[in-house]
Amino acid sequence: MIRSPLTNPYLLILPGFLLAAFIILWPLYQLGTISLNDVNRFGQLRGFNGVENYVAVFTDPDFLGALWRTFIWTGGIVFGTLIISVPVAMILNEDFYGRSLARVIIMLPWAVSLTMTAIVWRWALNGESGMLNSGLQNIGLIDQNIQWLARASTAFPVQIMIGILVTIPFTTTIFLGGLSSIPDDLYEAAKLEGASRWQTFREITLPLMKPFLNISIVLNMIYVFNSFPIIWATTQGGPANSTDILVTYLYKLGFRFGKLGEASALSVMMFALLLVFTILYVALAMRRERT
């Protein structure tokens, strides 16, 4: 039987692959071109200037601060979400009355615009009339208003907390899919052998959930690294740039200061940084699975 070339799987996915490559590579090419040129605030190229835009970004004192906060922001949200989402997913995977309603409630924040969620939190965290201050005062935990978003010491941790809360629904969904794929026979056998809940989790659930843990870490790392709405809607990087991360610093460079060349250079650097981290993590995860 002669196989038609139209049934070749590589040929079938070729159009989608070419479209995806164009969508990704063409903007990247444009960014690379702009980053190597002197550009006015209207986007007109005024001549090749080599790596001057990259040097300008590296020598900007605000860049290193934004870079450091980006690592804290990404790591805090990704791993904070993992710690909370795993037990939440395990509870929702149990058979109990009202489980369907509980799953819907957990997923509801995922259906709301991230910008709208951030705006609601900005109102709640208002230093004078916010609901958080009113609630804490009513139960006697504080005796005066706290300016949550006006202080660098409280604004950034609060933003990380908001990031964790809005990331939990997506991560929990991934873990629920992983838990539902684990055969019940394994848990029944472990129960007959007298294994405790911790031993069952450590020896059965955690090893079989590793692929889903890896997926959630990689996807959340990409989403959180480039997350813009929470910080911008609450503080716009303030006070005094103390909550800026790379993506908000990038926005200010390009649209507030009109430095499109430096903004393009920073975009290329962010893409390279995220690509390197993703490749390294996937390589390490695959190596652990083989061993």
LOKENU-217507 format. One record per residue: residue in one letter; x, y, z of N, C-alpha, C in turn; residue number from 1. Coordinates in pm, whole numbers, plus 50000, padded with zeros to 5 digits. Example, Ala and Ser with C-alpha at 12.3 -4.5 7.8 and 13.67 -1.06 7.14 Angstrom:
<recs>
REC  r    n.u    n.v    n.w   ca.u   ca.v   ca.w    c.u    c.v    c.w    k
REC  a  51319  49431  50780  51230  49550  50780  51320  49670  50780    1
REC  s  51285  49775  50708  51367  49894  50714  51290  50003  50787    2
</recs>
This chain:
<recs>
REC  r    n.u    n.v    n.w   ca.u   ca.v   ca.w    c.u    c.v    c.w    k
REC  m  50085  49880  50000  50000  50000  50000  50088  50125  50000    1
REC  i  50062  50212  49903  50141  50334  49890  50084  50441  49982    2
REC  r  50168  50495  50064  50123  50597  50160  50123  50734  50095    3
REC  s  50012  50802  50104  50001  50935  50045  50085  51034  50124    4
REC  p  50155  51125  50054  50235  51226  50127  50150  51319  50211    5
REC  l  50019  51326  50178  49930  51413  50255  49903  51360  50395    6
REC  t  49934  51232  50418  49914  51174  50550  50040  51182  50637    7
REC  n  50147  51238  50583  50270  51255  50660  50245  51352  50774    8
REC  p  50267  51311  50899  50235  51399  51013  50316  51529  51012    9
REC  y  50441  51523  50967  50523  51644  50962  50468  51744  50861   10
REC  l  50415  51692  50749  50356  51779  50649  50228  51843  50701   11
REC  l  50153  51768  50782  50027  51821  50834  50048  51932  50936   12
REC  i  50154  51922  51014  50178  52026  51115  50263  52142  51061   13
REC  l  50313  52127  50936  50401  52229  50880  50336  52367  50872   14
REC  p  50211  52381  50824  50151  52516  50818  50141  52583  50955   15
REC  g  50096  52507  51055  50088  52565  51189  50224  52602  51244   16
REC  f  50324  52517  51215  50460  52544  51262  50515  52671  51198   17
REC  l  50494  52687  51067  50544  52806  50997  50475  52932  51047   18
REC  l  50343  52922  51072  50270  53038  51123  50322  53078  51262   19
REC  a  50340  52977  51349  50392  53005  51484  50532  53063  51477   20
REC  a  50616  53009  51387  50753  53060  51373  50752  53205  51326   21
REC  f  50662  53237  51232  50654  53375  51182  50610  53470  51293   22
REC  i  50509  53429  51370  50456  53514  51478  50563  53541  51583   23
REC  i  50649  53443  51608  50753  53458  51711  50878  53524  51655   24
REC  l  50925  53478  51540  51055  53521  51489  51053  53659  51426   25
REC  w  50942  53697  51361  50939  53829  51296  50946  53943  51399   26
REC  p  50865  53942  51505  50882  54048  51607  51020  54044  51672   27
REC  l  51075  53924  51690  51208  53914  51750  51313  53977  51659   28
REC  y  51299  53954  51529  51390  54016  51432  51378  54168  51435   29
REC  q  51255  54218  51441  51233  54362  51447  51292  54422  51575   30
REC  l  51272  54352  51688  51330  54400  51813  51482  54406  51805   31
REC  g  51540  54299  51749  51686  54297  51736  51737  54411  51650   32
REC  t  51665  54442  51541  51706  54551  51453  51697  54686  51524   33
REC  i  51586  54710  51593  51568  54837  51663  51670  54852  51775   34
REC  s  51700  54740  51843  51792  54748  51957  51934  54784  51916   35
REC  l  51968  54766  51789  52103  54796  51740  52110  54929  51666   36
REC  n  52004  55008  51676  52000  55136  51607  51962  55247  51702   37
REC  d  51998  55369  51662  51951  55487  51733  51809  55516  51684   38
REC  v  51714  55524  51778  51573  55536  51742  51514  55657  51813   39
REC  n  51433  55736  51738  51364  55846  51805  51237  55795  51871   40
REC  r  51167  55879  51942  51050  55835  52018  50932  55799  51929   41
REC  f  50943  55827  51798  50837  55789  51704  50869  55659  51631   42
REC  g  50979  55592  51668  51013  55463  51611  51093  55471  51483   43
REC  q  51143  55588  51445  51221  55601  51322  51368  55572  51350   44
REC  l  51426  55484  51268  51567  55448  51284  51654  55560  51231   45
REC  r  51753  55601  51313  51839  55713  51273  51983  55672  51252   46
REC  g  52008  55541  51250  52143  55495  51223  52189  55386  51318   47
REC  f  52277  55302  51268  52329  55191  51347  52419  55243  51458   48
REC  n  52398  55192  51580  52483  55236  51691  52542  55119  51770   49
REC  g  52537  54998  51713  52600  54884  51778  52527  54844  51905   50
REC  v  52605  54826  52010  52549  54778  52137  52529  54892  52238   51
REC  e  52521  55016  52189  52507  55128  52281  52379  55120  52364   52
REC  n  52272  55073  52303  52146  55060  52378  52159  54958  52490   53
REC  y  52230  54849  52463  52250  54746  52566  52337  54800  52679   54
REC  v  52440  54875  52644  52527  54934  52745  52449  55034  52830   55
REC  a  52364  55113  52765  52284  55212  52839  52192  55144  52939   56
REC  v  52134  55030  52901  52046  54957  52993  52126  54902  53109   57
REC  f  52241  54839  53079  52323  54779  53184  52375  54882  53283   58
REC  t  52405  55001  53237  52462  55103  53325  52356  55186  53397   59
REC  d  52228  55163  53366  52121  55234  53435  52105  55175  53575   60
REC  p  52115  55257  53681  52103  55204  53818  51969  55134  53844   61
REC  d  51865  55176  53776  51733  55115  53798  51724  54974  53740   62
REC  f  51812  54942  53646  51803  54811  53581  51834  54697  53677   63
REC  l  51944  54709  53754  51982  54601  53844  51878  54580  53953   64
REC  g  51819  54689  54002  51714  54676  54101  51592  54605  54045   65
REC  a  51553  54642  53923  51439  54576  53859  51469  54429  53831   66
REC  l  51593  54399  53792  51632  54260  53765  51623  54176  53891   67
REC  w  51676  54228  54001  51673  54154  54128  51530  54131  54175   68
REC  r  51447  54235  54165  51307  54220  54205  51232  54124  54114   69
REC  t  51271  54117  53988  51206  54022  53897  51231  53878  53941   70
REC  f  51354  53849  53985  51385  53715  54036  51303  53684  54161   71
REC  i  51294  53782  54253  51216  53761  54375  51068  53744  54340   72
REC  w  51018  53828  54252  50878  53824  54209  50844  53688  54146   73
REC  t  50927  53645  54052  50900  53519  53982  50912  53400  54076   74
REC  g  51023  53393  54149  51043  53281  54240  50940  53276  54352   75
REC  g  50907  53392  54409  50811  53395  54518  50673  53349  54475   76
REC  i  50628  53395  54358  50494  53357  54313  50489  53212  54267   77
REC  v  50590  53169  54190  50588  53033  54135  50592  52930  54247   78
REC  f  50684  52944  54340  50698  52843  54445  50593  52860  54555   79
REC  g  50551  52983  54580  50440  53003  54672  50312  52940  54621   80
REC  t  50289  52952  54491  50171  52890  54429  50178  52739  54436   81
REC  l  50296  52682  54414  50311  52536  54422  50277  52485  54562   82
REC  i  50330  52552  54662  50308  52507  54800  50160  52505  54836   83
REC  i  50085  52604  54786  49943  52612  54819  49859  52524  54726   84
REC  s  49894  52520  54598  49810  52451  54500  49811  52300  54516   85
REC  v  49922  52242  54559  49927  52096  54575  49825  52047  54678   86
REC  p  49823  52098  54801  49720  52051  54895  49578  52087  54852   87
REC  v  49560  52204  54789  49426  52240  54741  49378  52141  54637   88
REC  a  49466  52105  54543  49428  52009  54439  49398  51872  54500   89
REC  m  49476  51830  54600  49452  51701  54663  49318  51699  54737   90
REC  i  49282  51810  54800  49153  51818  54868  49039  51812  54766   91
REC  l  49053  51889  54657  48948  51892  54555  48939  51761  54478   92
REC  n  49045  51679  54486  49041  51550  54418  48968  51444  54500   93
REC  e  48948  51472  54629  48874  51379  54714  48724  51383  54681   94
REC  d  48656  51275  54713  48512  51266  54687  48437  51314  54811   95
REC  f  48377  51433  54805  48302  51487  54918  48183  51567  54865   96
REC  y  48088  51589  54950  47967  51661  54912  48001  51807  54882   97
REC  g  47959  51855  54766  47987  51993  54727  48119  52011  54656   98
REC  r  48182  51900  54613  48312  51911  54547  48303  51994  54418   99
REC  s  48198  51973  54341  48184  52047  54214  48174  52197  54240  100
REC  l  48097  52235  54343  48085  52377  54377  48219  52433  54424  101
REC  a  48292  52354  54503  48422  52399  54552  48519  52421  54437  102
REC  r  48515  52332  54338  48602  52348  54222  48567  52474  54144  103
REC  v  48439  52502  54130  48397  52623  54059  48445  52748  54132  104
REC  i  48432  52748  54265  48474  52864  54344  48625  52887  54330  105
REC  i  48702  52777  54331  48847  52791  54315  48883  52848  54179  106
REC  m  48807  52809  54075  48839  52851  53939  48787  52991  53904  107
REC  l  48694  53045  53984  48633  53174  53950  48736  53287  53930  108
REC  p  48838  53301  54017  48934  53410  53994  49005  53402  53860  109
REC  w  49016  53281  53805  49081  53264  53675  48998  53325  53563  110
REC  a  48866  53334  53583  48778  53386  53479  48770  53539  53481  111
REC  v  48825  53601  53583  48819  53747  53596  48947  53808  53537  112
REC  s  48931  53920  53472  49046  53991  53415  49149  54020  53523  113
REC  l  49275  53994  53491  49382  54018  53588  49391  54165  53624  114
REC  t  49367  54252  53527  49370  54395  53555  49260  54436  53651  115
REC  m  49139  54382  53629  49028  54413  53719  49056  54361  53861  116
REC  t  49115  54241  53869  49150  54187  54001  49249  54279  54072  117
REC  a  49349  54327  53998  49448  54416  54057  49386  54548  54103  118
REC  i  49290  54600  54025  49224  54724  54063  49142  54705  54191  119
REC  v  49071  54593  54201  48995  54564  54322  49087  54558  54443  120
REC  w  49202  54492  54426  49298  54484  54536  49355  54622  54570  121
REC  r  49372  54707  54470  49420  54843  54498  49320  54918  54585  122
REC  w  49192  54901  54557  49089  54963  54642  49093  54904  54782  123
REC  a  49105  54772  54790  49104  54706  54922  49225  54747  55005  124
REC  l  49336  54777  54940  49461  54810  55010  49480  54960  55029  125
REC  n  49379  55038  54993  49389  55183  55011  49421  55216  55157  126
REC  g  49517  55306  55177  49564  55334  55313  49465  55407  55400  127
REC  e  49366  55473  55340  49271  55551  55419  49135  55485  55429  128
REC  s  49086  55430  55319  48949  55376  55319  48942  55232  55270  129
REC  g  49055  55162  55268  49057  55026  55218  48991  54926  55312  130
REC  m  48936  54820  55252  48868  54718  55332  48964  54641  55421  131
REC  l  49089  54625  55377  49184  54548  55458  49211  54617  55591  132
REC  n  49238  54747  55587  49261  54821  55711  49138  54816  55801  133
REC  s  49019  54835  55741  48895  54834  55820  48875  54698  55886  134
REC  g  48899  54590  55810  48881  54456  55866  48979  54426  55977  135
REC  l  49107  54464  55958  49207  54439  56062  49181  54521  56187  136
REC  q  49131  54642  56170  49098  54724  56287  48977  54669  56361  137
REC  n  48880  54616  56289  48759  54561  56353  48789  54440  56440  138
REC  i  48891  54361  56399  48925  54243  56479  49040  54271  56576  139
REC  g  49086  54396  56580  49183  54437  56680  49328  54407  56649  140
REC  l  49361  54374  56524  49500  54342  56491  49584  54468  56471  141
REC  i  49522  54576  56428  49594  54703  56413  49509  54813  56475  142
REC  d  49574  54922  56516  49501  55033  56577  49507  55160  56493  143
REC  q  49580  55156  56381  49584  55269  56289  49605  55219  56147  144
REC  n  49567  55302  56052  49575  55262  55911  49720  55238  55868  145
REC  i  49737  55138  55782  49867  55107  55723  49863  55144  55575  146
REC  q  49963  55218  55532  49973  55256  55391  50040  55141  55314  147
REC  w  49960  55042  55279  50014  54919  55221  50092  54943  55092  148
REC  l  50038  55026  55005  50098  55045  54873  50187  55169  54865  149
REC  a  50200  55243  54973  50282  55364  54974  50420  55340  55034  150
REC  r  50442  55219  55087  50572  55186  55145  50636  55074  55066  151
REC  a  50766  55087  55042  50837  54982  54969  50840  54852  55047  152
REC  s  50841  54860  55181  50853  54740  55264  50727  54656  55263  153
REC  t  50612  54716  55232  50487  54641  55230  50430  54623  55090  154
REC  a  50456  54716  55000  50393  54711  54868  50434  54587  54789  155
REC  f  50564  54560  54782  50610  54447  54700  50566  54312  54756  156
REC  p  50579  54287  54887  50528  54160  54941  50378  54142  54917  157
REC  v  50300  54251  54929  50156  54241  54904  50129  54206  54759  158
REC  q  50206  54264  54668  50188  54233  54526  50222  54086  54496  159
REC  i  50323  54033  54562  50356  53891  54546  50241  53805  54597  160
REC  m  50181  53845  54709  50068  53771  54762  49951  53770  54663  161
REC  i  49924  53886  54601  49818  53894  54500  49851  53802  54382  162
REC  g  49979  53804  54341  50021  53717  54230  50000  53570  54261  163
REC  i  50027  53530  54385  50006  53390  54424  49858  53356  54417  164
REC  l  49773  53444  54469  49630  53417  54473  49571  53401  54334  165
REC  v  49615  53484  54239  49557  53476  54104  49619  53364  54021  166
REC  t  49730  53306  54067  49793  53197  53993  49747  53061  54041  167
REC  i  49690  53055  54161  49645  52928  54217  49543  52855  54129  168
REC  p  49440  52921  54073  49341  52846  53994  49402  52771  53876  169
REC  f  49489  52837  53799  49552  52771  53684  49638  52652  53728  170
REC  t  49718  52673  53831  49807  52566  53878  49727  52450  53937  171
REC  t  49621  52481  54010  49536  52376  54067  49472  52293  53957  172
REC  t  49432  52357  53848  49374  52284  53735  49473  52183  53677  173
REC  i  49598  52225  53663  49701  52132  53612  49717  52014  53707  174
REC  f  49722  52041  53837  49743  51934  53934  49622  51841  53943  175
REC  l  49503  51897  53927  49384  51811  53928  49387  51714  53810  176
REC  g  49433  51761  53695  49449  51672  53581  49550  51562  53608  177
REC  g  49660  51597  53677  49759  51496  53711  49709  51396  53813  178
REC  l  49639  51444  53915  49588  51353  54018  49482  51258  53962  179
REC  s  49401  51306  53869  49297  51219  53813  49356  51109  53725  180
REC  s  49482  51125  53682  49545  51023  53598  49614  50913  53679  181
REC  i  49623  50930  53812  49687  50829  53897  49584  50721  53930  182
REC  p  49614  50594  53902  49517  50486  53929  49485  50473  54077  183
REC  d  49359  50452  54108  49318  50434  54248  49373  50305  54307  184
REC  d  49407  50207  54222  49460  50080  54272  49588  50100  54353  185
REC  l  49668  50199  54314  49794  50223  54385  49767  50269  54528  186
REC  y  49669  50355  54545  49636  50404  54679  49573  50292  54764  187
REC  e  49492  50209  54701  49430  50098  54774  49536  49998  54820  188
REC  a  49634  49971  54733  49742  49880  54771  49826  49938  54885  189
REC  a  49853  50070  54877  49931  50135  54983  49856  50132  55116  190
REC  k  49725  50149  55109  49644  50145  55231  49646  50007  55294  191
REC  l  49640  49903  55210  49645  49766  55261  49780  49735  55324  192
REC  e  49885  49797  55273  50019  49776  55329  50043  49858  55455  193
REC  g  49946  49941  55491  49958  50019  55614  50034  50148  55599  194
REC  a  50046  50199  55477  50120  50324  55454  50039  50443  55508  195
REC  s  50110  50538  55567  50045  50659  55616  50016  50753  55499  196
REC  r  49939  50859  55526  49907  50955  55420  50033  51024  55369  197
REC  w  50127  51054  55459  50251  51117  55416  50333  51022  55330  198
REC  q  50342  50894  55369  50417  50797  55289  50353  50777  55152  199
REC  t  50219  50774  55149  50150  50761  55021  50179  50880  54931  200
REC  f  50178  51000  54989  50207  51120  54911  50351  51118  54859  201
REC  r  50445  51081  54946  50587  51085  54910  50625  50978  54810  202
REC  e  50567  50858  54823  50610  50746  54739  50523  50724  54615  203
REC  i  50401  50776  54616  50312  50753  54502  50274  50884  54433  204
REC  t  50212  50974  54510  50158  51095  54448  50267  51184  54390  205
REC  l  50369  51215  54471  50472  51308  54426  50550  51258  54305  206
REC  p  50598  51132  54303  50670  51086  54183  50585  51089  54057  207
REC  l  50458  51048  54068  50372  51045  53949  50325  51184  53908  208
REC  m  50337  51281  53998  50297  51418  53966  50412  51502  53911  209
REC  k  50533  51447  53905  50648  51527  53863  50631  51589  53724  210
REC  p  50579  51516  53623  50560  51582  53492  50468  51703  53500  211
REC  f  50364  51695  53582  50270  51807  53595  50332  51920  53677  212
REC  l  50415  51885  53774  50488  51988  53848  50581  52064  53756  213
REC  n  50651  51992  53669  50742  52057  53574  50667  52149  53478  214
REC  i  50552  52102  53429  50473  52185  53338  50428  52313  53407  215
REC  s  50379  52299  53530  50329  52417  53601  50442  52515  53631  216
REC  i  50560  52465  53666  50672  52554  53697  50715  52630  53572  217
REC  v  50729  52560  53459  50774  52626  53336  50671  52729  53289  218
REC  l  50544  52691  53284  50441  52783  53235  50424  52902  53329  219
REC  n  50419  52877  53459  50404  52987  53553  50526  53079  53552  220
REC  m  50644  53022  53533  50764  53104  53527  50756  53200  53409  221
REC  i  50708  53152  53295  50695  53237  53177  50589  53344  53199  222
REC  y  50472  53304  53252  50364  53399  53272  50400  53504  53376  223
REC  v  50456  53460  53488  50484  53553  53598  50599  53647  53563  224
REC  f  50699  53595  53496  50815  53677  53457  50770  53797  53374  225
REC  n  50669  53774  53287  50620  53879  53199  50492  53944  53248  226
REC  s  50454  53918  53374  50328  53969  53426  50337  54120  53451  227
REC  f  50245  54193  53391  50247  54339  53397  50133  54400  53480  228
REC  p  50009  54348  53469  49893  54421  53526  49897  54444  53676  229
REC  i  49940  54344  53755  49930  54356  53901  50011  54475  53952  230
REC  i  50137  54480  53914  50224  54587  53964  50182  54721  53905  231
REC  w  50148  54723  53777  50115  54851  53715  49984  54907  53768  232
REC  a  49885  54821  53788  49754  54868  53834  49755  54909  53981  233
REC  t  49850  54858  54059  49852  54889  54202  49947  55003  54236  234
REC  t  50069  55001  54182  50167  55104  54220  50239  55170  54103  235
REC  q  50224  55114  53982  50299  55162  53864  50450  55163  53890  236
REC  g  50496  55067  53969  50638  55057  53997  50684  55138  54117  237
REC  g  50597  55220  54173  50633  55303  54286  50618  55229  54418  238
REC  p  50647  55294  54528  50700  55431  54537  50850  55438  54504  239
REC  a  50887  55539  54429  51027  55564  54391  51089  55443  54322  240
REC  n  51013  55381  54231  51060  55265  54153  51093  55143  54238  241
REC  s  51045  55138  54360  51082  55030  54451  51008  54900  54423  242
REC  t  50906  54903  54339  50836  54780  54303  50846  54751  54154  243
REC  d  50934  54820  54085  50954  54794  53942  51015  54657  53920  244
REC  i  50962  54582  53825  51029  54463  53774  51064  54493  53628  245
REC  l  51126  54399  53561  51177  54427  53427  51068  54470  53330  246
REC  v  50950  54408  53340  50846  54439  53242  50789  54579  53263  247
REC  t  50776  54625  53388  50730  54762  53411  50840  54863  53381  248
REC  y  50964  54826  53411  51078  54910  53375  51087  54925  53223  249
REC  l  51059  54816  53151  51057  54819  53005  50949  54913  52954  250
REC  y  50831  54906  53012  50721  54993  52971  50757  55141  52991  251
REC  k  50818  55170  53103  50856  55309  53129  50962  55357  53029  252
REC  l  51059  55271  53000  51161  55308  52902  51099  55342  52767  253
REC  g  51007  55256  52721  50954  55272  52587  50847  55378  52574  254
REC  f  50754  55384  52670  50635  55467  52652  50632  55590  52743  255
REC  r  50709  55591  52849  50711  55709  52935  50831  55797  52903  256
REC  f  50947  55736  52876  51067  55812  52846  51099  55817  52697  257
REC  g  51031  55738  52615  51052  55741  52470  51184  55682  52425  258
REC  k  51246  55597  52507  51374  55536  52469  51347  55399  52406  259
REC  l  51301  55400  52282  51259  55277  52216  51376  55184  52188  260
REC  g  51493  55240  52161  51609  55156  52136  51648  55077  52261  261
REC  e  51652  55145  52376  51686  55078  52500  51576  54979  52541  262
REC  a  51451  55016  52517  51340  54925  52548  51349  54798  52463  263
REC  s  51385  54813  52336  51401  54695  52250  51518  54609  52295  264
REC  a  51625  54674  52335  51741  54598  52386  51702  54520  52511  265
REC  l  51627  54582  52600  51583  54513  52721  51488  54398  52687  266
REC  s  51403  54415  52586  51313  54307  52545  51391  54186  52497  267
REC  v  51495  54210  52418  51578  54100  52369  51648  54030  52486  268
REC  m  51698  54108  52581  51765  54051  52697  51668  53968  52782  269
REC  m  51545  54017  52799  51446  53942  52875  51410  53812  52806  270
REC  f  51396  53816  52674  51366  53694  52599  51477  53592  52615  271
REC  a  51603  53638  52601  51716  53547  52614  51725  53489  52754  272
REC  l  51703  53573  52855  51710  53528  52994  51605  53423  53023  273
REC  l  51482  53448  52980  51374  53353  53004  51396  53224  52927  274
REC  l  51447  53234  52805  51475  53115  52725  51582  53028  52790  275
REC  v  51688  53092  52840  51795  53017  52906  51744  52946  53030  276
REC  f  51669  53016  53113  51616  52955  53236  51523  52839  53204  277
REC  t  51439  52856  53103  51345  52750  53067  51419  52627  53017  278
REC  i  51517  52647  52930  51594  52534  52876  51669  52463  52987  279
REC  l  51731  52539  53077  51806  52478  53187  51715  52397  53277  280
REC  y  51599  52453  53310  51510  52380  53400  51458  52254  53335  281
REC  v  51417  52262  53208  51365  52144  53139  51475  52038  53128  282
REC  a  51599  52080  53098  51710  51984  53088  51736  51916  53222  283
REC  l  51735  51993  53331  51757  51934  53463  51643  51840  53501  284
REC  a  51520  51879  53469  51405  51795  53501  51409  51663  53425  285
REC  m  51446  51670  53297  51455  51548  53217  51568  51458  53266  286
REC  r  51679  51519  53310  51790  51439  53362  51750  51366  53489  287
REC  r  51675  51435  53577  51629  51369  53701  51534  51256  53672  288
REC  e  51450  51272  53569  51357  51164  53535  51430  51042  53481  289
REC  r  51538  51065  53404  51613  50951  53349  51690  50877  53456  290
REC  t  51733  50952  53560  51808  50887  53666  51715  50826  53770  291
</recs>
